[in-house]
Amino acid sequence: MNRHLACVTFDVDAMSGLVARGLTSPTPVSRGEFDAVAIPRILKLLDRYSIKTSFFIPGVVVDTYPAMCEAIVAAGHEIGHHGWTHVPPASLKPEQEEAELVRGIERLKQLTGKVPVGYRSPSWDLSADTVRLLLKYGFYYESSMMGDDHTPYRVRQGDKVHADRGMEFGAPTPLIELPISWSTDDFPHFEYIRMPTSVTPGLMNARLVLQNWLDDWEYMIRTEEWGIFTYTCHPYVIGRGHRMLMLEGLLEGLAKKSAVFTTLEAAAREYDERAPFKAA
């Protein structure tokens, strides 16, 4: 029997991602403040469709908006680790990365009463040490890499990348990867970001993006008997009027195409049952 899981996930960055880019003046910061406007809209929409999903929240955002984050927990959604700040692990020293990971774990435990089992890297940029740390602290899955689209896989440890010869792959670990893609992330499609050396133009037509996202789902259900598809949204991006209509259209379109909506944790556990880990 065919079965296809839809994970429409949310990264609740607020202003943390902008601050991590050095955008700390009032107007950039105010962009992140829109999370507090968007979250009630999103929770109401998810409740209308009886959907429970996964929200990834940096620890500093929990401290900044405790009531907002408590509302997400009260609605029954999974809370995943998204750093303490929104600084990418690849830019940190090993001891800094571990300190950020531990501090984030402790803050989410205070918020939810339990240790998070899922991790999503700020800016989707793991360091060479991230997998070791995630295993050390008992994470069950992570969702920051792009090595597949419909099928989870086991994260490797010990890869060696060479500029002048072939790559050496490390050994698979028990850690489950729930892959993502920039093409199914709302941020690059919609957000305008001007940096000293680059510009992210954003501002795409939401109807066109919606069609692409639904087409990705259509391809999966045509070609796979079982699969998981993960969408990544940011409340201050997807939560504005016409994009809320896009989000509603996505949920409606997926529902019409037999989607089983679930959290990433539940999706990872279903994959684990289908393909138990076997050490090399």
N, C-alpha and C positions, 0 to 999 in steps of 0.2 A: 504494500500500500504506500503510495506516495505521501510524503510529509515534508513540508517546507516551513522553516522557522524564520520569522521576521523580528529583528531586533532594532527598533527605532530608538537610538540612545541619545543621551544629552550630556554635553560637557558644560558644567556650570562654572564657567571661568570668571564671570563678572569682570572686574577690571584687572584681574591678576595677569592675564595674558598680555594686556597692553602695558602694564607696569613692567613686566619682564622684558619687553621690547624697549624700555626706556621712555615710553609715552606716558608721562606723569602729570602733564598740565591739565587744567580742569576739563577741557572739552573731550580729549580722549578718555579720561577717567569716566566722564558721564556716559560714554557709550556702554561701558560695562555696567553702570548702574541700571541700565534697562533690564537686566536680568530680574530685578525685583518686580518689574511690571510684567514681564513675560511669563515668569514661572506660574503665577495663578492661572493665566490663560491656558498654558500647556497642561497643567494638572487637571483643569476642568475638561479639556478636550480628551485627554487620556481616560478620564473617568467615564465620559460619555460612551466611549468604545470598550470600557471594561478592560483596559490594557495596563499591565504592570510591566515596567521596563527598567533600564539601568541608567542611573545618573552618576557621573564622575565629577567629584568636587574637590578642588584644592583646599587644604586645611585653612589657608588664610581667608578663603571665601566663607567657610563655616564661621570663622571668627567675625567676619564683617557682617554677615547676614544670618545670624543663628535662627531667627524665627522662620525665614524663608526655607532654610535647609531642614528644619524640623517639620515643616509642612510637607516636604517631599517624603520624608521618612514616614510621617503619619498616613500618607496616601498609599503606603505599602510597596514603594519602589525600592529596588536594590541600590545601594550606595557603594560606588567603587572609588578606588584611590586614584587621584590625579595630581599627585605631588603635594608638597606643603605649599610652596610657591608655584608659579607656572614656569619656572626656569627649566629648560630641557636638560635631562640627565647627561647628555653627551657633552655639555658645556661645563660640567662640574667635576671636581676632583673626587676620587672614590669615597673619601671620608665625608665630603659634603653631600654626595648623593645618598649615602647611607643615613646621614643625619636627617635629611629631608624626608626620606622614606619612613623612618621611624616616627618622626614628628607627625607626619600625615596619618599614619596608622593610629597613633594615640588619639588624635583629634577626632577621627571618624569613629573610633571605639566609644569616645565620650558622646558622640552624636547619636549613634545607633544602638549602643550596648553590645556590639560584637565587632570582632576584627574583620576588616574587609578581605574578601577572597579574590577580587578582581582588580586589575591595575591597567590604567591607560596612561601612557607617558605624556607629559606636557609637550606639545608640538610634535608628537609622534617621532621622537628622536632618542632612542635608547643608547646608553653608553656600552662599552665593551664589558662592563661589570654589572649591568642591570639584571641580567638573567640570574647570575649567582645570588644577588641580593634578594630577588623575588623568591627564589627557592629557599633561601635562608630564612625568610620571614613567612613562609608558608602560603604564598599565593597559589591559587588553583588555576587561574587563567590570566592572560594578559591580552590586550587588544590595541596594538600599536603598529603592527607590521602588515605587509602587503603581498605575501608570498602565495596567496590563493585568493579566491573570491567567494566561493560557495561552500568550501570545505575547511573546517578547522584542521590544525596540524600541531605537532609537538615542537616546541621552541628548542632550537639547538643551543648548545653552549660550547664555546671554544673555537668558533669560526676564525679563520685567518685570511685576511684580504690582502692580496699583493697587487701592486701596481704593474709589475712586469711579468707575472705568470698567473696561472690559474688559481682560483680560490680554493682553499682547503676548508671543507665543511666540518664543523664540530659534531658532537654526539647529541642525539635527541634527548630531551629531558621530560619529566612528567608534566611540565608546565604546558598548558593548552593555549594555543594562539587562536583567537577569533579575529580573522583578518578584516582590515578596513581598507579604504581607498580615498584619495583626495577627491575623486570624481563623485563620491557619494557622501561628501562632507559639505555642509552648507557654507562654511566660512569663505573658501576661495571663490565660490560662485557669486557671493553677494556683498562681501565687505570690502570697502575701499580703505586701504592702508597706505599711507605715504611715509617712507623711510628715507634717510639721507641718500642711500644708494639704490633704492628700488621702490616700485609702486605695485601694489596688488590692486588691480582695477575694479574687480567685483562688479556689482550692480547688474547682474544677468537677469533675463526675463524668467520669472519664477515658473511660469507655465512650461517653458522649454526644459528647465531643470527637472520639474516634476515628471515630464514625459520620459526623460532619460532615466530617471530613477525607477519608474515603473517598467521601462523596457529592460533594465538590468534584472528586475525580478522575473519578468516574462521569460527571459533567456534561461534563467536558472530552472524554472519549473518545466520548461520544454526539454531540457537536457539532463536534468538530475532527478533521480527518484527521491533523494533526501538531500537537503542542503540548508544552510543558514546564510541569511544575508543581513549585513549590519549597515545601518545608516547612522551617520553622526551629525547631530544638530547642536547648535549653541543657542541657548534661550534668547540672548540679546540680538541674535541674527534672525533666527526663524520666527521669533515672537512678534515681529511687526506685522501690521494688518494683512497685506497681500501675501506675505509668507506664511502667516497662520492659515490662510485659505489653502496655500500649497500643502502645508502639513496635514490639514484635514483631508485634502484630496489624496495625499499619499496613504493615509490610514484607510480611507474609503476604497481606494483602488486596490490596495493589498488585500483588504478583507474580501473584495469581490473575486480575488484570485486565490482564494483558499489559504491565505496566510495564517499561520499559527503564531500569534504575538507572544513573546516571552522575554524574560530577562537574559542577559548574557550568562549569568551563572547557571540558569536552568538549561540554556543551550549547550554550555560546556559540559554539563553533567550528562546530557543526552548523548553528546558525541563520545564521551568517555565510556559510556555503556556500550556503544556500538563498536568502538575501537580502543579497547583497554591498552594501557601503556605496556610496551615490552622493551626492556633495556637491550641495547645493542650488544 
